[in-house]
């Protein structure tokens, strides 16, 4: 058995033959090729073989691909096996792929497991879990994401947490996001905070971001700032009919006046350091 034969089986849509090959092969690469071929087909039995692979294949690359594929299928019947993989698979890479797949499924049942995985010792799991929580768009993740954004040491995980706070439109995070803009030395986090404030989209967010655009501030951010501000200005001027009237409120932590000078000084310092 080789990849060419598996490809021919896929072109013939021989699902039963491919599944039989998966079960009979003791070679990891053959089982992986079979799953890759099956993913290109549409058949009611396909999801079950991916769930079986994720749950019991001895090879972590095969299990990881199975998790990835289940996320692509966007079938909520895959939620239980993905939750189990995220909670208990011994491989960090498999757990990471399961976390991202759960985010793609956007099922509220996954919230608790994803929040628990924010403390996983494997950085890729934390990175994907923070991103997945943003994809879930569930405000119940707010407190946990704020904690990650404040305490996480890995920049990529922290950046994903910041973005996810924006995607869930966390009013409680505005103070933290403003602090990142003013004080954080990492440009990636500054950029993520900009995006998050744009997604939250209150008038306070607009004022904070507008300060970055004035007086020839850091050119690195100008193009994206213009885009964010244009969209946000339109949103504030022409709110959609279904927009929650509370979306434009000032967060309770943020009643003080925006310090434009400090923001501009911080931005210019970032520009001079680059």
Secondary structure in CASP SS format (residue, H / E / C, confidence):
PFRMAT SS
TARGET T0000
AUTHOR 0000-0000-0000
METHOD secondary structure of the structure
MODEL  1
X C 1.00
X C 1.00
X H 1.00
X H 1.00
X H 1.00
X H 1.00
X H 1.00
X H 1.00
X H 1.00
X H 1.00
X H 1.00
X C 1.00
X C 1.00
X C 1.00
X H 1.00
X H 1.00
X H 1.00
X H 1.00
X H 1.00
X H 1.00
X H 1.00
X H 1.00
X H 1.00
X H 1.00
X C 1.00
X C 1.00
X C 1.00
X H 1.00
X H 1.00
X H 1.00
X H 1.00
X H 1.00
X H 1.00
X H 1.00
X H 1.00
X H 1.00
X H 1.00
X H 1.00
X H 1.00
X C 1.00
X C 1.00
X C 1.00
X C 1.00
X C 1.00
X C 1.00
X H 1.00
X H 1.00
X H 1.00
X H 1.00
X H 1.00
X H 1.00
X H 1.00
X H 1.00
X H 1.00
X H 1.00
X H 1.00
X C 1.00
X C 1.00
X C 1.00
X H 1.00
X H 1.00
X H 1.00
X H 1.00
X H 1.00
X H 1.00
X H 1.00
X H 1.00
X H 1.00
X H 1.00
X H 1.00
X H 1.00
X H 1.00
X H 1.00
X C 1.00
X C 1.00
X H 1.00
X H 1.00
X H 1.00
X H 1.00
X H 1.00
X H 1.00
X H 1.00
X H 1.00
X H 1.00
X H 1.00
X H 1.00
X H 1.00
X H 1.00
X C 1.00
X C 1.00
X C 1.00
X H 1.00
X H 1.00
X H 1.00
X H 1.00
X H 1.00
X H 1.00
X H 1.00
X H 1.00
X H 1.00
X H 1.00
X H 1.00
X H 1.00
X H 1.00
X H 1.00
X C 1.00
X C 1.00
X H 1.00
X H 1.00
X H 1.00
X H 1.00
X H 1.00
X H 1.00
X H 1.00
X H 1.00
X H 1.00
X H 1.00
X H 1.00
X H 1.00
X C 1.00
X C 1.00
X C 1.00
X H 1.00
X H 1.00
X H 1.00
X H 1.00
X H 1.00
X H 1.00
X H 1.00
X H 1.00
X H 1.00
X H 1.00
X H 1.00
X H 1.00
X H 1.00
X H 1.00
X C 1.00
X C 1.00
X H 1.00
X H 1.00
X H 1.00
X H 1.00
X H 1.00
X H 1.00
X H 1.00
X H 1.00
X H 1.00
X H 1.00
X H 1.00
X H 1.00
X H 1.00
X C 1.00
X C 1.00
X C 1.00
X H 1.00
X H 1.00
X H 1.00
X H 1.00
X H 1.00
X H 1.00
X H 1.00
X H 1.00
X H 1.00
X H 1.00
X H 1.00
X H 1.00
X H 1.00
X C 1.00
X C 1.00
X C 1.00
X H 1.00
X H 1.00
X H 1.00
X H 1.00
X H 1.00
X H 1.00
X H 1.00
X H 1.00
X H 1.00
X H 1.00
X H 1.00
X H 1.00
X H 1.00
X C 1.00
X C 1.00
X C 1.00
X H 1.00
X H 1.00
X H 1.00
X H 1.00
X H 1.00
X H 1.00
X H 1.00
X H 1.00
X H 1.00
X H 1.00
X H 1.00
X H 1.00
X H 1.00
X H 1.00
X C 1.00
X C 1.00
X H 1.00
X H 1.00
X H 1.00
X H 1.00
X H 1.00
X H 1.00
X H 1.00
X H 1.00
X H 1.00
X H 1.00
X H 1.00
X C 1.00
X C 1.00
X C 1.00
X C 1.00
X C 1.00
X H 1.00
X H 1.00
X H 1.00
X H 1.00
X H 1.00
X H 1.00
X H 1.00
X H 1.00
X H 1.00
X H 1.00
X H 1.00
X H 1.00
X H 1.00
X H 1.00
X H 1.00
X H 1.00
X H 1.00
X H 1.00
X H 1.00
X C 1.00
X C 1.00
X C 1.00
X C 1.00
X C 1.00
X C 1.00
X C 1.00
X H 1.00
X H 1.00
X H 1.00
X H 1.00
X C 1.00
X C 1.00
X C 1.00
X C 1.00
X C 1.00
X C 1.00
X C 1.00
X C 1.00
X C 1.00
X C 1.00
X C 1.00
X H 1.00
X H 1.00
X H 1.00
X H 1.00
X H 1.00
X H 1.00
X H 1.00
X H 1.00
X H 1.00
X H 1.00
X H 1.00
X H 1.00
X H 1.00
X H 1.00
X C 1.00
END
